Amino acid sequence: MNYIRRWRHTRGYGVHSPLAFRIVKECVRPDKKYGFYSDAYLDFEYHEERKALRNAKMTIRLINLIRPQRIWYPNGDKRLFSALKMSFPKHYIATQRECPKNIDFIICDGKNDYKKMWEKMDDIAECCMIVFGKELENLKGATLMICSKEFSIAIRRIGMDFINYSV
């Protein structure tokens, strides 16, 4: 409940990292409407699940901001997978259990162990992971954005400080 009271103060003014600021302003709390090809599809598929719809749209906005080339979404929701394919047709999107090589974005729902998934990533590569349904703990080499108990974001960028943000 405390994060709801602080929400109005998180319009980016307390965030010092330019990337974290853009994530708050463009993905978590966008000021304007984003038009992606998959929005109408997501509205139709998730018409009775508001929280899942919000998470799916935020994931697509985050992928659009980070611009990864290879996405790993193991055991994921088929509706979101279809929306990812529609929105990013040139991206490689893997759904298998084992981590493919050179992955730079991970989508982890509550069923998967995010710590094991993060450890499978290359230590030198830049990557991003969004985790739904769990609040992240410290991950090796990651900047954490704990947005709520519903989702968190872990980012590893070259030259980025390892700071934890609570949004």
C-alpha positions as CSV (number, residue, x, y, z in Angstrom):
1,M,0.0,0.0,0.0
2,N,2.9,2.3,0.7
3,Y,4.0,2.2,-3.0
4,I,0.6,3.6,-4.0
5,R,1.1,6.7,-1.8
6,R,4.5,7.3,-3.2
7,W,3.4,6.7,-6.8
8,R,2.7,10.4,-7.4
9,H,6.2,11.3,-6.4
10,T,7.8,8.9,-8.9
11,R,7.4,10.9,-12.1
12,G,11.1,10.5,-12.7
13,Y,12.3,13.4,-10.6
14,G,13.9,11.2,-7.9
15,V,15.5,8.9,-10.4
16,H,19.1,9.8,-11.4
17,S,19.8,7.3,-14.1
18,P,18.6,8.4,-17.6
19,L,17.6,4.9,-18.5
20,A,15.7,4.4,-15.3
21,F,14.0,7.7,-15.8
22,R,12.9,6.7,-19.3
23,I,11.6,3.4,-18.1
24,V,9.4,5.1,-15.5
25,K,8.2,7.8,-17.9
26,E,7.7,5.6,-21.0
27,C,6.9,2.1,-19.8
28,V,5.7,2.0,-16.2
29,R,3.8,5.2,-16.1
30,P,3.4,6.5,-19.7
31,D,2.1,10.0,-20.2
32,K,0.8,9.4,-23.7
33,K,-0.8,6.6,-25.5
34,Y,1.4,4.2,-27.4
35,G,0.1,2.6,-30.6
36,F,1.5,-0.8,-31.3
37,Y,0.1,-3.2,-33.8
38,S,-0.6,-5.7,-31.1
39,D,-2.7,-3.4,-28.8
40,A,-6.1,-4.3,-30.3
41,Y,-5.1,-8.0,-30.2
42,L,-4.1,-7.7,-26.5
43,D,-7.3,-5.8,-25.7
44,F,-9.3,-8.6,-27.3
45,E,-7.4,-11.5,-25.7
46,Y,-7.1,-10.1,-22.2
47,H,-10.6,-8.4,-22.1
48,E,-11.4,-10.0,-18.7
49,E,-7.9,-9.8,-17.1
50,R,-7.0,-6.2,-16.5
51,K,-3.8,-6.9,-14.6
52,A,-2.5,-9.3,-17.3
53,L,-3.4,-6.7,-20.0
54,R,-1.5,-4.0,-18.2
55,N,1.6,-6.2,-17.8
56,A,1.5,-7.4,-21.4
57,K,1.3,-3.8,-22.7
58,M,4.1,-2.7,-20.4
59,T,6.3,-5.5,-21.5
60,I,5.9,-4.5,-25.1
61,R,6.7,-0.9,-24.3
62,L,9.8,-2.0,-22.3
63,I,11.0,-4.1,-25.2
64,N,10.4,-1.2,-27.6
65,L,12.5,1.1,-25.3
66,I,15.4,-1.3,-24.6
67,R,15.5,-2.6,-28.2
68,P,16.8,-6.1,-27.6
69,Q,17.4,-8.5,-30.5
70,R,17.0,-11.8,-28.8
71,I,14.2,-12.4,-26.3
72,W,13.7,-15.4,-24.1
73,Y,10.2,-16.1,-22.8
74,P,10.2,-19.7,-21.4
75,N,6.9,-21.4,-20.8
76,G,5.1,-18.1,-21.5
77,D,1.6,-17.1,-22.2
78,K,0.8,-17.9,-25.8
79,R,-1.3,-14.7,-26.1
80,L,1.7,-12.5,-25.1
81,F,4.0,-14.5,-27.4
82,S,1.7,-13.9,-30.3
83,A,1.6,-10.2,-29.5
84,L,5.4,-10.1,-29.3
85,K,5.7,-11.7,-32.7
86,M,3.2,-9.2,-34.1
87,S,5.0,-6.2,-32.6
88,F,8.6,-7.3,-33.2
89,P,8.6,-9.5,-36.3
90,K,12.4,-9.3,-36.9
91,H,13.3,-10.2,-33.3
92,Y,14.3,-13.7,-32.3
93,I,11.9,-14.9,-29.6
94,A,12.7,-18.2,-27.8
95,T,10.3,-20.2,-25.7
96,Q,12.3,-23.3,-24.9
97,R,13.3,-24.2,-21.3
98,E,17.0,-24.0,-21.9
99,C,18.6,-20.5,-22.4
100,P,19.6,-19.9,-26.0
101,K,22.9,-18.1,-26.6
102,N,23.2,-14.3,-26.8
103,I,19.9,-13.6,-25.2
104,D,19.6,-9.9,-24.2
105,F,16.0,-9.8,-22.8
106,I,14.2,-12.2,-20.4
107,I,10.5,-12.3,-19.6
108,C,9.9,-14.3,-16.4
109,D,6.5,-15.0,-15.0
110,G,5.8,-16.3,-11.5
111,K,6.3,-20.0,-12.5
112,N,10.0,-19.6,-13.4
113,D,13.0,-19.2,-11.1
114,Y,14.4,-15.8,-12.1
115,K,17.7,-16.3,-10.2
116,K,18.6,-19.4,-12.3
117,M,17.5,-17.6,-15.4
118,W,19.7,-14.6,-14.6
119,E,22.7,-16.8,-13.9
120,K,22.5,-18.4,-17.3
121,M,23.1,-15.1,-19.0
122,D,26.6,-14.1,-20.2
123,D,28.4,-12.1,-17.5
124,I,29.7,-9.6,-20.0
125,A,26.6,-9.1,-22.1
126,E,24.1,-6.2,-21.5
127,C,20.7,-7.6,-20.8
128,C,17.3,-6.8,-19.2
129,M,14.8,-9.0,-17.3
130,I,11.3,-8.3,-16.3
131,V,9.8,-10.5,-13.6
132,F,6.1,-10.8,-12.8
133,G,4.6,-11.9,-9.6
134,K,7.8,-11.7,-7.4
135,E,9.8,-9.0,-5.8
136,L,13.5,-9.2,-6.9
137,E,16.3,-9.7,-4.5
138,N,20.0,-8.9,-5.3
139,L,21.1,-10.3,-8.6
140,K,24.8,-10.4,-9.6
141,G,25.7,-7.3,-11.6
142,A,22.1,-6.0,-11.9
143,T,20.5,-2.7,-11.3
144,L,17.1,-3.4,-9.9
145,M,13.8,-1.5,-10.3
146,I,11.3,-2.9,-7.9
147,C,8.1,-1.4,-9.2
148,S,5.6,-3.2,-7.0
149,K,4.9,-6.7,-5.8
150,E,3.5,-7.4,-9.2
151,F,6.6,-6.8,-11.3
152,S,10.3,-5.8,-11.1
153,I,12.9,-5.1,-13.7
154,A,16.6,-6.1,-13.6
155,I,19.1,-4.3,-16.0
156,R,22.7,-4.9,-16.7
157,R,24.4,-2.2,-18.8
158,I,28.0,-1.5,-19.3
159,G,28.9,1.7,-17.3
160,M,25.7,1.7,-15.4
161,D,25.9,1.9,-11.6
162,F,24.5,-0.9,-9.6
163,I,21.7,0.9,-7.7
164,N,18.4,-0.4,-6.6
165,Y,15.3,1.8,-7.3
166,S,11.9,1.5,-5.8
167,V,9.2,2.9,-7.9
